[in-house]
């Protein structure tokens, strides 16, 4: 009789869940801070650029890298495949988007004047743009209002961050990849 032992592969969720939740909460706290201080990324271009870089490049890269390194070094014995890096990165990003968009939606439900304030800021920003027609402004405000509704905000946030996570995971995966030579692929 042969001794065949089934080895259970460690779960990526042990690494991706905490980093995704942390990333999502940071995005939400950033939203709260910008709301509390009246920071309008459309009016102040520097704030818009900084928020864009942090939310779409720096934070995703950092949290995907942390999740992949945590899985590789603390959970999986020093190994992580390129595919596992991609799964981890997309998972971290999707979890972060879900946490951020759900908490933001709840915030809009609890404090509806926040949504009104954002629509008003959008209106002021659009009015300041040269060549903006009344029809263009009306359409842009309608789109902003639609994208602040939970049933639109949540899935679109998840889709956008899944794509961002995939792109950044390609880079992170190339950096942290270390295949297990004894693993059966």
N, C-alpha and C positions, 0 to 999 in steps of 0.2 A: 504494500500500500504506500502510495506517495503522500507526502505531507504537503498539501497545497493550502496555502494560507492566503486568504483574500485580504489585501491591504487596502484599507479605505483611504482615499485621497482627502487631504484636509480641505475644508470648505473655504472658498474665497470670501464668503460672507463675514467670517470672523474678522477679516481685515477691512473689507470695503464698507460694511455698515457703519462702524464708528466714524470713519473718515468722511463718508458721504453725509452723515447727519451733521457732523461738525461743520463741514463746508456749507451745507444748506442753512444752518443757523447763522453762520457768519454773513451769508448773503442777506438773510432777513434782518439781522442787526444793522447791517450797512443801510438797508432800505429805511429802517426806523430812524437811524441817525440822520440820513438825508432828509427825511420827512420832518423830523423834529427841528432841524436847523434851517429848513427851507432851502436846501441845496438843490438847485435845478440844473441838471446836466445839459439841458438844451440852451439855457441862457449863459452859463459859465462853461465855455468849451474845455477849459483845463480840467475841471472837475469831471466832465463827461469823458475825456480821454483817460484820465486816471482810473475812473470807475470801470471803463471798458477794459483797460489793460489788466486790472486786478481781477475782475469777475470772469473774463473770458480767456485769459492767458496765464497769469501768475498763480491765482488760486487753484484752477484746475490742474496745472502742472504740479504744483506743490502737493496737493492732496492725493493725486494719482501716484506720484512718486512715493509719498509716505505709505500709502496703502500697499503698493507693490513691494517696497522694501520690507514692510512689516510682514507681509505674507511670506516673502522669500526667506528672511532671516529668522523670524520668530515662530512661524507656523509650518513651513515646508522644508526645513532642514537645509537652507541655503540655496534652494533652487526655485526658479520660476521660468516658465516657458514664455515665448512671445505671445501665444494665444491666451495664456492666463493673464498676462499683462493687459492685453486688449479687453478681456472680460472684466478685469478689476477696474480699469479706467472708465469704461462705459458704465459699470455699476456705480462707482463713486459719483459720477456726473449725474446719472439718472436719479439716484437717491437724493443728491443735493438739490436738484431741480424740483423734485417732488416736495421735499421739506420746505424749501424756500417759497415755492408757488402756493402751496397749501396754507402756510402761515401768513403769507401776504394776502391771500384771499380771505382768510379769517379776519385779518386786520381790517380789510375793507368792509367786511360785514359788521364788525364791532364798532368801527369808526368810519361811517360812510362819508363824513366830511373830508377825509383824507383823499378819497377818490375824486371828490368834487375839486379839491385843491389841485390835484394832479391834472385834471382836465382844464382847470383855469390856467395853470402854468403852461400847459401845452398850447392853449389858445393865445396867450401872450407871446410865447416863443414863435408861433406861426405868424402872428400879426407883424412881428418884427422882421420877418424874412422879406427881402425885396421881391416883388413880382408875385407874391402870394395872393391868389384870387379868393373871393368870398366862397366860391364853390370848392376850391382846393382846400381851404381851411375847414369847411363844413365836412368834407370827406375825411380829412386827417383826424378831426375830432371824433367822428363816428368810429373810425378804425381804432383810435385810442380807447374809446369807451368799450368797444367790443373786446379788445385784448385785456381789459381789466376785469372781465367777467370770469369767474372761476372755471366754468366749463370750456373756456377757450384758453385762458392763461396756463392752467395746469398742463394740459397735453402739449401745447406749443413749447412751453418751457422745457418739458421733458425731451421732446424731439430735438430742440436746439442744443441742449446740453449733452444729449446722447451723441450728436454729431461732433460737438467740440471735444467731448471725452474720447471719441474714437480717434480723432486727428492727433490729440495730445498723447494718447496711449501708444500710437505708432512710434512716437519719439521716445517716450519713457520705456516702452518695451525693448527698443533697440539698445537702450542704455543699461537696463537692469537684467536683461535676459541671461539666464544661466541654466541650461538644460541639465537634467539629472542623467548622467551617463548610464545608470543602472535601471532607468525607467523603461517600461515597455510602451512605445508610442503607437 
